[in-house]
């Protein structure tokens, strides 16, 4: 049961009886921050009193005359200027927790309003190995899919793969010009990745050589402008020291502001120049790569030609593409299996290729799209530049594919909402896409960009290898499991010899702990924030980590093993009335109350599509259990009834942690 929802509905009735629209005031009913003020607080009396021209305490008292509470709450208290403090009756609390313990779904009732969701997440470019940047989209999307399904919604998860773009033109070009046949025979995925990287490097090399001269001129011009401004600032400073007038100070302030702008402009110009110089040096300082680059000045055009041939149905290029795709997907699927991620659909860009031309023609004929400087675009309200859907050379763009995808999803699934779990850098694209979707008759479909921040290294910059490359997701998972192995091994050394893990058990446990730590570290962040990646922090045995959660679960389960408790019989004893949940200490009640907040935590995730609401709840639950465990003896309780009551709280805690972690895509372990 979602207690907060029940209380809010009852206040909705009470406020309606006062003759006001209750909607703006229901969000002001919240869990109390301090237990001395009860379990919940209703803080609507102050703004409502202002609206009605009445004393807030009088408004609170009048609302309570229409508020039903006898079956659930102690008599409400009006505090201060009109706060309403609410405390759940212990008898009601015990009854609700006991009911939750006897329910396979832990008291989580399916939603009253079932929606059809399409979730678009992960969506890697399969021509390249997955890297650290894919962890956020994949795991945020996976957890939202699991949570929305559990709440009773109809969910279609779609992995919209990048399986058709210029990257495959690069691989085809590389295959025809640089293939190491023996390496391809032995490890095709690794060789295809090498071909992609090499071809991309040579394309970037020749592009850099074309740009370096103009970038050098831009940098030098920025330096001259800054030097001139510095001289101007120095002169104005001398003048101000002599005049000390308001006008001279304003002139100096304005000049210094311009100097700061020019300084940033120079830094930006220097970064662009350094970047192309680095790309040139990486080729020219490597004799083998330089030899391959010679005579390939048109490689950029040639790659686009291979891409165009693929897109226009060239049989040779299509045959290579069909050969490459299963090999690329083999490695991608291995990572998804390790992450416990599964999709209902995997419809990549290639699926929509034959739909793009007809879509553009329909949009043109309907007057929605029109030509602009040889290209075709949709002009949107509030945007200066059009959203291009076809280039002047006839090629289509990501926006074209995304519009075709929207049409397909509308017709195939008839969704109420489509969620795109994509990083914040694509915000403008989705603003334009959602606006354009209205022209496709999708005004009634909720379109949401579930955006997220960047994974940073400890230097505060995007997480890279020492060589400045993106960190591969496979190496990230392997390293997390390796470090988790050391944590599990060290813990295992403290056990008696006969209780220690076998090597197979230790490896499996380490895998669950390592991958769980990686996933939880990501999901525990506010998704729109950047976060600093740290193996040490994510594998810590304390704090808000998966390792702490898994340890808490294992510790609870160990009580039943140590005490030889039959869990099924324990649950039956409460169902048939042999036992009854009671509270003899405040820590028991606090844990019981926290167990009832599970539904509210999931509702918060559903409302804002933020999994960190669930991780925060699990962390608070684990802390409440720790306090309970410290103060309340379980196996050595003062009597059998108290022992059974506490064992039920332990059992429900373990089940809630297990289900909560499962909804995040994380597996538990029975021992650590």
Secondary structure, DSSP 8 states (H G I E B T S, - for coil): --HHHHHHHHHHHHHHHTTS--HHHHTTEEE-SSGGG-SEEE--HHHHHHHHTS-HHHHHHHHHTT---TTTB---EEETTTEEEE-B-HHHHHHHHHHHHT-TTTT----SS--EEEEE----BTTS--BTTHHHHHHHHHHHHHHHHHTT-EEEEE---B-SSHHHHHHHHHHHHH--HHHHHH-HHHHHHHHHHHHHHHHHHHHHHHHHHHHHHHHHHHHHHHHHHHHHHHHHHHHHHHH--HHHHHHHHHHHHHHHHHHHHHHHHHHHHHHHHHHHHHHHT-HHHHHHHTT-TTHHHHHHHHHHHHHTT-HHHHHHHHHHHHHHHHHHHHHHHHTT---SB---GGGGHHHHHHHHHHHHHTTSEEEETTEEEE--TT-SS-EEEE-TTS-B-HHHHHHHHHHHHHHHH--SEEEEE--GGGHHHHHHHHHHHGGGT-TTSEEEEE----EE-TTSSB-B-TTS-B-BHHHHHHHHHHHHHHHHHHHHTTS-GGG---HHHHHHHHHHHHHHHHHHHHHTS-TTS-EE--HHHHT-SSSSSHHHHHHHHHHHHHHHHHHT--HHHHHHHHHTTS-----SSHHHHHHHHHHTTHHHHHHHHHHHT-THHHHHHHHHHHHHHHHHHHHS-STT-SSHHHHHHHHHHHHHHHHHHHHHHHHTT----S--
